[in-house]
Amino acid sequence: MNIRSQNPSSPVPSSGQHLATISHEGRFWDVYLEFEDDPRHPSTHRGLLCYYPGDPGDDEEAVRTTVIFIEGSFEEAMRKARGMEDTQLQALLRSALP
Protein backbone atom coordinates (compact mmCIF):
# COMPACT_ATOMS: atom_id res chain seq x y z
CA MET A 1 0.00 0.00 0.00
CA ASN A 2 1.30 3.44 -0.89
CA ILE A 3 1.64 5.93 1.96
CA ARG A 4 -0.27 8.50 -0.06
CA SER A 5 -3.25 6.14 -0.31
CA GLN A 6 -3.27 5.72 3.48
CA ASN A 7 -3.47 9.45 4.12
CA PRO A 8 -3.55 11.75 1.09
CA SER A 9 -2.44 14.73 3.19
CA SER A 10 0.71 12.96 4.38
CA PRO A 11 3.92 14.23 2.85
CA VAL A 12 5.68 11.97 0.40
CA PRO A 13 8.52 10.25 2.33
CA SER A 14 11.12 10.96 -0.35
CA SER A 15 11.53 12.96 -3.52
CA GLY A 16 13.99 10.33 -4.75
CA GLN A 17 13.62 7.43 -7.16
CA HIS A 18 11.89 4.35 -5.72
CA LEU A 19 14.29 1.39 -5.94
CA ALA A 20 12.67 -1.47 -4.07
CA THR A 21 10.49 -2.63 -1.23
CA ILE A 22 12.28 -4.89 1.23
CA SER A 23 11.41 -6.62 4.48
CA HIS A 24 13.39 -6.26 7.67
CA GLU A 25 12.44 -7.57 11.13
CA GLY A 26 8.83 -8.17 10.14
CA ARG A 27 8.26 -4.80 8.47
CA PHE A 28 8.24 -3.64 4.88
CA TRP A 29 10.44 -0.72 3.90
CA ASP A 30 10.37 1.35 0.70
CA VAL A 31 13.86 2.20 -0.51
CA TYR A 32 14.56 5.38 -2.48
CA LEU A 33 17.69 6.74 -4.14
CA GLU A 34 18.13 10.42 -3.29
CA PHE A 35 20.75 12.76 -4.68
CA GLU A 36 22.79 15.34 -2.81
CA ASP A 37 24.61 18.22 -4.47
CA ASP A 38 28.27 18.86 -3.73
CA PRO A 39 29.35 22.36 -4.82
CA ARG A 40 33.00 21.23 -4.76
CA HIS A 41 32.24 18.54 -7.37
CA PRO A 42 29.27 19.79 -9.43
CA SER A 43 29.78 17.22 -12.19
CA THR A 44 29.23 14.22 -9.90
CA HIS A 45 25.97 12.57 -8.95
CA ARG A 46 26.09 11.71 -5.24
CA GLY A 47 23.44 9.25 -4.10
CA LEU A 48 22.23 8.02 -0.74
CA LEU A 49 19.53 5.57 0.26
CA CYS A 50 16.35 6.63 2.03
CA TYR A 51 14.29 3.96 3.82
CA TYR A 52 10.68 4.53 4.85
CA PRO A 53 8.54 1.95 6.68
CA GLY A 54 5.28 0.84 5.08
CA ASP A 55 3.59 1.10 8.48
CA PRO A 56 5.12 4.23 10.05
CA GLY A 57 4.50 4.80 13.73
CA ASP A 58 3.74 8.16 15.29
CA ASP A 59 6.61 10.58 14.68
CA GLU A 60 8.57 7.90 12.80
CA GLU A 61 10.73 9.42 10.10
CA ALA A 62 12.71 8.15 7.15
CA VAL A 63 16.13 6.61 7.78
CA ARG A 64 18.96 7.68 5.47
CA THR A 65 22.44 6.41 4.77
CA THR A 66 25.35 8.68 4.06
CA VAL A 67 26.31 9.21 0.42
CA ILE A 68 27.32 5.81 -0.96
CA PHE A 69 27.19 6.38 -4.72
CA ILE A 70 29.45 8.92 -6.45
CA GLU A 71 29.11 8.64 -10.20
CA GLY A 72 29.64 10.75 -13.29
CA SER A 73 26.02 10.50 -14.43
CA PHE A 74 22.53 10.09 -13.03
CA GLU A 75 22.08 6.95 -15.13
CA GLU A 76 25.24 5.31 -13.75
CA ALA A 77 24.20 6.02 -10.16
CA MET A 78 20.73 4.57 -10.85
CA ARG A 79 22.24 1.48 -12.51
CA LYS A 80 24.49 0.79 -9.52
CA ALA A 81 21.70 1.36 -7.02
CA ARG A 82 19.25 -0.84 -8.93
CA GLY A 83 21.92 -3.56 -9.08
CA MET A 84 21.97 -3.95 -5.32
CA GLU A 85 20.59 -7.19 -3.89
CA ASP A 86 17.87 -7.15 -1.22
CA THR A 87 20.38 -8.54 1.31
CA GLN A 88 22.66 -5.55 0.65
CA LEU A 89 19.76 -3.11 1.05
CA GLN A 90 18.75 -4.83 4.30
CA ALA A 91 22.32 -4.65 5.64
CA LEU A 92 22.51 -0.92 4.88
CA LEU A 93 19.16 -0.38 6.62
CA ARG A 94 20.41 -2.26 9.70
CA SER A 95 23.51 -0.05 9.78
CA ALA A 96 21.44 3.14 9.52
CA LEU A 97 18.86 2.30 12.20
CA PRO A 98 19.42 3.69 15.68
Residue pairs with C-beta under 8 A, 6 or more apart in sequence:
1 54
3 10
3 12
3 13
3 30
3 52
3 54
3 56
4 10
4 12
13 30
13 32
13 50
13 52
13 62
14 30
14 32
14 34
14 50
14 52
14 62
15 34
16 32
16 33
16 34
16 35
16 50
17 32
17 33
17 78
17 81
18 30
18 31
18 32
19 31
19 32
19 33
19 49
19 81
19 82
19 84
19 89
20 30
20 31
20 86
20 89
21 28
21 29
21 30
21 31
21 54
22 28
22 29
22 31
22 86
22 89
22 90
22 93
23 29
23 90
24 90
24 93
24 94
27 53
27 54
27 55
28 53
28 54
28 55
29 51
29 52
29 53
29 54
29 93
30 51
30 52
30 53
30 54
31 49
31 50
31 51
31 89
31 93
32 49
32 50
32 51
32 52
33 47
33 48
33 49
33 50
33 69
33 77
33 78
33 81
34 47
34 48
34 49
34 50
34 64
35 45
35 46
35 47
35 48
35 74
35 77
36 46
36 47
36 48
36 67
37 46
38 44
38 46
41 70
43 72
44 70
44 71
44 72
45 69
45 70
45 71
45 72
45 73
45 74
45 76
45 77
46 67
46 69
46 70
46 77
47 67
47 68
47 69
47 70
47 71
47 77
47 81
48 64
48 65
48 66
48 67
48 68
48 69
49 64
49 65
49 68
49 81
49 89
49 92
49 93
49 96
50 62
50 63
50 64
51 62
51 63
51 64
51 93
51 96
52 62
52 63
53 60
63 93
63 96
63 97
64 96
65 92
65 95
65 96
68 92
69 77
69 80
69 81
71 77
71 80
